[in-house]
Amino acid sequence: MHRVIIVGGIPCVGKTSICGEIARQLGIDIMLSTDYLREFLRGAVAGDSDYDLLNTSVYDAWKRFGEHNKDNIIKGYREQSAIISMGINSLIERASKNQESVVIETLYFVPEQLPALKNPGVLPIYIQVSDIGVYRKMMLERDKFTHPGQPGGRLVPHIDEYRFMAEDALNECKKYGIKVFDNLDYIKTRDEVINFSRH
C-alpha cells in the first residue's frame, strides 16, 4: 500500500532530518520539501500580481495587512499557505492516483486548506518544539545538520513570528485530530515519529 506522509512544522524543529529518516526506514524513494515548491512557483508566476506575496519571506508577509501583530502575522502566513497548499493538494492527488509513496515536509500546514489529507493512505503529522530555549538552540545549530547554506541564526530575530504560526497550526491539529510530536529530544522524537508512520 502506498503512503503519503506529510510532516508540518515551522523552520528548525527537525522536519528535514526526521523526514529523511522516515523515508530511509520505510523505504520511500520520493521526499519533497515545499521550500522547493515555493521557489518553483515564484519563478512560474513571476510578474503575476495575484501571487506576489510569494516573493516575501513568510515572516514578513504580515506587512501587507498592516501593523506587526499576531493577527496579521497569522493572516500573512495563511495567505502564503493558501497558494502553496494548492500545490501540496496536487502533489498528494498525484501520489494517490499513481499509488506512489511520498514524504512531504512543509512549513505551510493549514489542514482546512488541504482537503487531500482525507485521501486514503495520507498520514499528516506535526512537529513542534514547545520550549523556546530549546527552539532557539536548534535554530542556531541548523546549519550543522541539514541546511549548511542557510544558517538558522538569521531566523532568530523572527522567532516570535514563527511561534505564532506554530500556535495557529497546533490549533488546526487539535481541530482536525492530527498527531503532534514535541521535539525536545531528537532521537526519542525521531523514533516515535517513525513508529507512528509505520502503522
DAWOMO-V211835 format. One line per field, one symbol per residue. ss: DSSP state (~ for helix, > for strand, _ for the rest). psi: psi as a letter, one per 30 degrees, with the letter a starting at -180 (. if undefined). A space follows every 10 residues. Layout:
# DAWOMO-V211835
ss->???
psi->???
This chain:
# DAWOMO-V211835
ss->___>>>>>__ ____~~~~~~ ~~~~~~___> >>>~~~~~~~ ~~~~____~~ ~~~~~__~~~ ~~~~~____~ ~~~~~~~~~~ ~~~~~~~~~~ ~~~~~~~~__ _>>>>>____ ~~~_~~~~__ _>>>>>>>__ _~~~~~~~~~ _~~~______ _~~~~~~~~~ ~~~~~~~~~~ ~~~~~~__>> >>___~~~~~ ~~~~~~~~_
psi->klkjjkjlll kgfgeeeeee eeeeeghkfk kkkfeeeeee eeeegkfjff gfffgkkeff ffffgbljle eeeeeeeeee eeeefeeeee eeeeeeefhk kkkkkkeiij efgiffffkk gkjkkkkljf jeeeeeeeef geffefifgi kffffefgee eeeeeeeeee eeeeeghkkk kjifjeeeee eeeeeeff.
